[in-house]
Amino acid sequence: MKQLGSMLTRARRALKLSNALPAWLLAGAALAFGHGAFAADAKAAGGAGAKIPVVAAENFYGDVVRQLGGERVDVTSILSNPDQDPHLFEASPTTARALQHASLVVYNGADYDPWMAKLLAASKGTQRTVIVAADLVGKKGGDNPHLWYDPATMPKVARALSDALVAADPAHKSAYDANLAKFLDSLKPIDAKVAELHGRYAGVPVTATEPVFGYMSDAIGLDMRNLRFQLATMNDTEASASDIAAFERDLRERRVRVLIYNSQATEALTRRMLKLAQQSKVPSMSVTETLPAGKTYQTWMLTQLDALDKALAASGAKGKTP
């Protein structure tokens, strides 16, 4: 998944914000953000014990903020429904209101959530802190935007968030430092599971309907096939007849051991491939783009890695001998 080309992501298409935000939203954002110095204002209004207001575009980033800030943060996550396609989100007055008093904002970037950049651009001169995951890991528009599936991403995001919390509330630096250390330590089981899967399944051919799991697949060392098909699905363009035929051949002839699909975006062609995989006895596993209710980022990742492990084992897959 190292090269995803310069095609527009499906997010840019579906958000209907490619040219400009609605006039009402720009005006509302400008009014809301015009107050400035949100952290200081919040503390003055609520006293020394006031919580730091945080807005996260995606709920898995919001979850990390909660783990780092505990009771000292008030987090609003905008994309939080794992049963809906996040690419179809449309900014609304509620979105602008959620950002009204934020002193810390975190979002994905890499064209995954362009509505955030547009809202923030309508409010220059404020004193809020903005953290963009894509900037921290050197990704840009055209790259695979599903950055949270890269094991290297969340430690960098967590460190940046912790620094921002300390800057906003230096009196509790020791607590934020301790929470950061605890969070980073809690990621070790994920790294261990990735290493375990790499040791057993590196080189095993798999396929996916779109590149949601791409970075994790790379970390495990899987041989990911049908990348052009995946790009077409992600960008909401039509896959070529030859790419569709190649995908179907991989399933019919069991050239791949597992089919990975995004359960939040099961369109007609995805359903077609799932049915063919079932008929061909190729195990499938689902991944999501939104943190499910009742899970932390860590348990979410481990649950999906365990599901992949079971699917690969059921297929009889064996990695290439070093």
Secondary structure, 3 states (H helix, E strand, C coil): CCCCCCCCCHHHHHCCCCCCCCHHHHHHHHHHHCCCCHHHHHHHHHCCCCCEEEEEEEHHHHHHHHHHHHHHEEEEEEECCCCCCHHHCCCCHHHHHHCCCCCEEEECCCCCCHHHHHHHHCCCCCCCEEEEHHHHHCCCCCCCCCHHHCCCHHHHHHHHHHHHHHHHCHHHHHHHHHHHHHHHHHCHHHHHHHHHHHHHHCCCEEEECCHHHHHHHHHHCCEEECHHHHHHHHCCCCCCHHHHHHHHHHHHCCCCCCEEEECCCCCHHHHHHHHHHHHCCCCEEEECCCCCCCCCHHHHHHHHHHHHHHHHHHHCCCCCCC
